């Protein structure tokens, strides 16, 4: 059993690395082809930072690292109009790098409000970056690690993608670093306030309580049984009641006949009736019912098409438990009012 678990971790880790390389290459290709588009949506910066903290707080286990985050003061200042997906990707790249290049000490990320802009930062006490690398580090396939005895992994595309996304969002990115003492990456985006719906919930609320699936019913529309098994295994542990259908027609009928359904996970490529058509019909019947597209990250057009069809969010295949739980936590929270990440 120990050997089985060991080899499982190796296979999973190598699979994640391969997927990361593929996704980064596709992102660079779409950026250079001028096909990347900005999709403005109402985005809660403070919630995003809190979710990222929950996502990464255990990834430093095995190292002597303290992870902290800093939010904007007040609820209203943290709700803005921006491309939530690209902002999250930039922060994910920077936090991931900080964890990769830091063995001990502290990592802190957060946001502060400047004149007309929001400035995000990720600070670490890692290996640092030599001054001559501060500019070239943002070029494709460049890495700051010049120690041949230490292999940190990666493909040298994350910072190039981050720079391109930040500039698309209307900001800039830079770093401050001292070799052997650590680095601070900073970037700005325009501060465009969005309308806020006030509630009594606080950002620091315990996500474990929100994520509990007891008393909730999820519909999974997925024609590939192996994909369904993965989602089923993730969600049943949390107490969700699961209903499984294999095509869009069955999904529509289930939503019509089972009012207890709280959320739909919708594969977009299914026989008889695909997820796009099914989502449109479901939203006409039950506009308040959250529908989450489950689609391939590599097919950027699929994501746009799903959001236009009425989906409230999307999960990239292959499915990652952390992504599923973050979306469920947000869409099933009491504050969700049916507005989605597709809002413009």
Secondary structure as UniProt FT lines:
FT   HELIX           2..32
FT   TURN            33..34
FT   STRAND          41..44
FT   HELIX           45..56
FT   TURN            57..62
FT   STRAND          64..70
FT   HELIX           76..78
FT   STRAND          79..82
FT   HELIX           84..101
FT   STRAND          104..113
FT   STRAND          117..124
FT   HELIX           131..133
FT   TURN            134..135
FT   HELIX           136..138
FT   TURN            140..141
FT   TURN            148..149
FT   HELIX           158..168
FT   TURN            169..170
FT   STRAND          173..178
FT   TURN            179..181
FT   STRAND          182..190
FT   TURN            203..204
FT   HELIX           207..211
FT   TURN            214..215
FT   STRAND          217..221
FT   HELIX           225..236
FT   TURN            237..239
FT   STRAND          241..245
FT   HELIX           248..257
FT   TURN            259..260
FT   STRAND          261..267
FT   HELIX           275..285
FT   TURN            287..288
FT   STRAND          290..296
FT   TURN            297..298
FT   HELIX           300..309
FT   STRAND          313..317
FT   HELIX           321..331
FT   TURN            334..335
FT   TURN            341..342
//
